[in-house]
Amino acid sequence: MTSASKAKIAIAGGGLLGRLLAWRLCQRELDITLFEAGDLSAAGGGACWTAAGMISPLSELVHCDKQVYTLGLKSLELWSEWSRQLEQQSGQQVEYRRAGSILVAHGKDRSELLQFLRELQGKLGESVREQVQPLDSRALANLEPALHSFEQGLYLRGEADIDNQRLLPALLSALRRGGVTLRENSRVSCEVGQISLPPQREQFDCVIDCRGLGAKGQIEGLRGVRGEVMVVESQEVALQRPVRLLHPRYKLYAVPRSDGRTVIGATEIESEDLSPISVRSSMELSSALYSLNPAFAEARIIETRVNCRPATMDNMPYIHGEDGLIRVNGLYRHGYLLAPAVVAQVENQVAQQLLQVV
């Protein structure tokens, strides 16, 4: 890569993928330009801001292809390394936590826990014993005192979460310090070796298109899946790690933050509607949260977030490369779970393309 150190790379899309790619590639001493259709400093501008930041390969394996699980395991290790590097380079705290996660179900729904464990065993065999610990009421209360009303649960060792509200600004700070050229409010189209920002076209050695739903015209079958979350604040209940509540109709997740807030979500709607959160969703989320611990009844709803996650027809990540152009998209609801592993793949593709140019 030394002889190609001044190669010009354009990245279209300033969400999680775009920021991570710009950050990783600028450390290779490349000339990086990041284009973003909106404002890079504005929270809520994309699906990356709405997510709860869970990195949970085991939790997702039951519903997904095993490739998602495999990529998720790689991401877990990369997040551990990258979060430390990012904190050093940005001077900001990222808050990556690897304390595992807990699954619970109410007594009438205990079959959901058993079914979850059976499906994991079917996909992982005996190795599931090393990764999943069944919990009785005492063990559960020791790990997570706020869940004292549940009789049993599952502890998924090794899973993690990251505070996206801290991560994304830290990445932006690192990009500025790293000399990345930031082009905000620039809605572009991507072609082989060039970025089009009418009426101008700019030439690059490699263009990376990670615009999410902005690339719908270029990726067949790309669609948006609506997600809704609420953020509550409580001084009465303090979770120690992400908690998932299994239920026949919805799967609630609650992810605690260090400032006394908890991000909760469950909805997944096949729609590209970006209107505010519905009354039905807010009632379901609130009632499910209350069922985790009745003290949540006095929590204050301080924020709601709605966005659309880009997904392919099979809900698997899309990576397609040709000389001068790489398209990466479709992380669906697995953005923080898959992003580092996908970025590592794209890094390798960029390196190969630039070596061919040399």
MOQUI-V571863 format. One record per residue. N is the residue number from 1. OMEGA is omega in whole degrees, -180 to 180 (NA if undefined). Layout:
BEGIN
N|OMEGA, N|OMEGA
END
This chain:
BEGIN
1|-175, 2|-177, 3|178, 4|-171, 5|179, 6|178, 7|-178, 8|-179, 9|174, 10|175, 11|-180, 12|-179, 13|-176, 14|175, 15|-177, 16|-179, 17|-178, 18|-180, 19|179, 20|180, 21|179, 22|-180, 23|-180, 24|-175, 25|180, 26|176, 27|174, 28|178, 29|174, 30|177, 31|-172, 32|171, 33|179, 34|178, 35|178, 36|-177, 37|-179, 38|-178, 39|-177, 40|-178, 41|-175, 42|175, 43|178, 44|-176, 45|-179, 46|-178, 47|-179, 48|179, 49|-176, 50|-174, 51|178, 52|175, 53|180, 54|178, 55|-164, 56|-178, 57|180, 58|-179, 59|-177, 60|-174, 61|-178, 62|-174, 63|-171, 64|173, 65|-177, 66|177, 67|177, 68|178, 69|-178, 70|177, 71|179, 72|177, 73|177, 74|180, 75|178, 76|-179, 77|180, 78|179, 79|180, 80|-179, 81|-174, 82|-179, 83|177, 84|179, 85|-177, 86|178, 87|179, 88|-175, 89|-176, 90|-175, 91|-179, 92|179, 93|-177, 94|-179, 95|169, 96|-175, 97|177, 98|-177, 99|-177, 100|175, 101|-176, 102|173, 103|177, 104|174, 105|176, 106|-174, 107|-178, 108|-179, 109|-176, 110|177, 111|178, 112|177, 113|-180, 114|179, 115|178, 116|-179, 117|179, 118|-179, 119|175, 120|179, 121|179, 122|-178, 123|-175, 124|-178, 125|-175, 126|-179, 127|180, 128|-179, 129|-179, 130|-173, 131|-176, 132|179, 133|173, 134|-177, 135|168, 136|-174, 137|-179, 138|-180, 139|179, 140|-180, 141|177, 142|-180, 143|-173, 144|-175, 145|-178, 146|-178, 147|-173, 148|-177, 149|-179, 150|-177, 151|-179, 152|179, 153|176, 154|177, 155|-180, 156|-176, 157|170, 158|179, 159|-172, 160|172, 161|-179, 162|-177, 163|-177, 164|180, 165|174, 166|-177, 167|-173, 168|174, 169|179, 170|177, 171|179, 172|178, 173|180, 174|178, 175|179, 176|179, 177|-178, 178|176, 179|178, 180|176, 181|-176, 182|-180, 183|-178, 184|179, 185|-178, 186|179, 187|-171, 188|166, 189|-171, 190|176, 191|-180, 192|175, 193|180, 194|175, 195|179, 196|175, 197|-170, 198|7, 199|-174, 200|171, 201|180, 202|-177, 203|178, 204|176, 205|178, 206|177, 207|177, 208|-177, 209|176, 210|-175, 211|-178, 212|-178, 213|175, 214|-180, 215|-176, 216|-178, 217|-176, 218|-178, 219|-176, 220|175, 221|179, 222|-177, 223|177, 224|177, 225|-175, 226|174, 227|-178, 228|175, 229|173, 230|174, 231|-180, 232|180, 233|-178, 234|173, 235|-176, 236|-175, 237|179, 238|173, 239|-178, 240|-174, 241|177, 242|179, 243|175, 244|176, 245|179, 246|-176, 247|-178, 248|-173, 249|179, 250|-179, 251|-179, 252|168, 253|177, 254|-176, 255|-178, 256|174, 257|-173, 258|-176, 259|179, 260|179, 261|177, 262|177, 263|-179, 264|179, 265|177, 266|-170, 267|176, 268|-170, 269|179, 270|-178, 271|175, 272|178, 273|180, 274|178, 275|-177, 276|-178, 277|-176, 278|176, 279|-180, 280|-179, 281|-179, 282|178, 283|180, 284|179, 285|-178, 286|-179, 287|178, 288|178, 289|178, 290|-179, 291|173, 292|178, 293|-177, 294|179, 295|176, 296|179, 297|-180, 298|177, 299|179, 300|175, 301|-174, 302|-179, 303|167, 304|-179, 305|177, 306|174, 307|180, 308|-180, 309|180, 310|-178, 311|174, 312|-177, 313|179, 314|179, 315|176, 316|-180, 317|-178, 318|175, 319|-180, 320|-178, 321|169, 322|-177, 323|176, 324|-178, 325|174, 326|176, 327|179, 328|-170, 329|169, 330|178, 331|171, 332|-179, 333|-174, 334|-174, 335|-176, 336|176, 337|-172, 338|-169, 339|-178, 340|180, 341|178, 342|179, 343|178, 344|177, 345|-179, 346|175, 347|-180, 348|178, 349|178, 350|-180, 351|180, 352|180, 353|-178, 354|176, 355|178, 356|178, 357|179, 358|NA
END
